[in-house]
Amino acid sequence: MVNKSSPVQKKFGERVRKIRIKVGISQEQLGFETGLDRTYISGIERGTRNPTLKIISKIAKALKVSASDLMK
């Protein structure tokens, strides 16, 4: 089964990556802070994963931004 990403997933992933880099943490560090695997974080950033609201909330908290900031 091929996991095709939607434009929304790609845009969200780009936003997560941009903020993560701005904050100065690695995917591994973000994974540790959220309790998620680094490969899952990578999938989100590449737009191949479709995170739940719970996951989005964890990522926002770890990046010290609001969930709505991630969704901009």
GUBAFI-899457 format. One line per field, with one value per residue (C-alpha): x, y, z; residue in one letter; residue number from 1. Coordinates in Angstrom, 1 decimal, decimal comma, padded with zeros to 4 digits. Layout:
<nodes>
xx <- (X_...)
yy <- (Y_...)
zz <- (Z_...)
aa <- (A_...)
i <- (NUM_...)
</nodes>
This chain:
<nodes>
xx <- (000,0_001,4_001,0_000,2_000,4_-002,0_-001,0_-002,2_000,0_003,0_002,3_001,9_005,2_007,0_005,7_006,8_010,3_010,6_009,7_011,8_014,9_014,1_013,9_017,2_016,3_016,8_014,1_015,5_015,2_011,6_010,8_012,1_010,2_006,9_007,4_007,3_009,9_012,3_011,1_007,5_008,6_010,5_007,3_005,3_007,9_007,9_004,1_003,8_002,2_-001,2_-000,9_-003,9_-004,9_-003,3_000,0_-000,2_-000,8_002,3_004,4_003,2_003,9_007,4_008,1_006,6_004,0_000,3_-001,4_-002,9_000,6_001,5_-001,6_-000,9)
yy <- (000,0_003,3_006,2_009,2_012,5_015,3_018,9_019,7_017,0_018,3_021,9_020,9_018,9_021,8_024,0_021,5_021,3_025,1_025,6_022,7_024,1_027,6_026,2_024,4_020,8_017,6_015,2_012,8_015,4_016,3_012,6_012,2_015,3_014,0_010,3_009,6_007,8_009,9_008,1_009,1_012,8_012,4_011,0_014,0_016,4_014,7_014,7_010,9_010,7_012,1_012,9_013,0_016,1_014,4_014,1_017,7_018,9_017,0_018,4_022,0_021,6_020,3_023,2_025,7_027,0_026,7_024,0_026,8_028,1_024,8_024,8_028,2)
zz <- (000,0_-001,0_001,5_-000,6_001,2_000,9_000,3_003,9_005,3_003,4_004,5_008,1_008,0_006,5_009,3_012,0_010,4_010,2_013,8_015,0_013,3_014,6_018,1_017,5_018,3_016,3_015,2_017,8_020,5_019,4_019,5_023,0_024,2_022,7_023,3_019,6_017,5_015,4_012,3_013,0_013,4_010,1_008,5_009,7_008,4_005,0_004,9_004,8_008,3_009,2_013,0_015,3_017,3_020,3_018,5_017,2_020,7_022,0_019,2_019,9_023,6_022,9_020,5_022,9_020,5_020,3_018,2_016,1_015,4_013,9_011,7_010,2)
aa <- (M_V_N_K_S_S_P_V_Q_K_K_F_G_E_R_V_R_K_I_R_I_K_V_G_I_S_Q_E_Q_L_G_F_E_T_G_L_D_R_T_Y_I_S_G_I_E_R_G_T_R_N_P_T_L_K_I_I_S_K_I_A_K_A_L_K_V_S_A_S_D_L_M_K)
i <- (1_2_3_4_5_6_7_8_9_10_11_12_13_14_15_16_17_18_19_20_21_22_23_24_25_26_27_28_29_30_31_32_33_34_35_36_37_38_39_40_41_42_43_44_45_46_47_48_49_50_51_52_53_54_55_56_57_58_59_60_61_62_63_64_65_66_67_68_69_70_71_72)
</nodes>
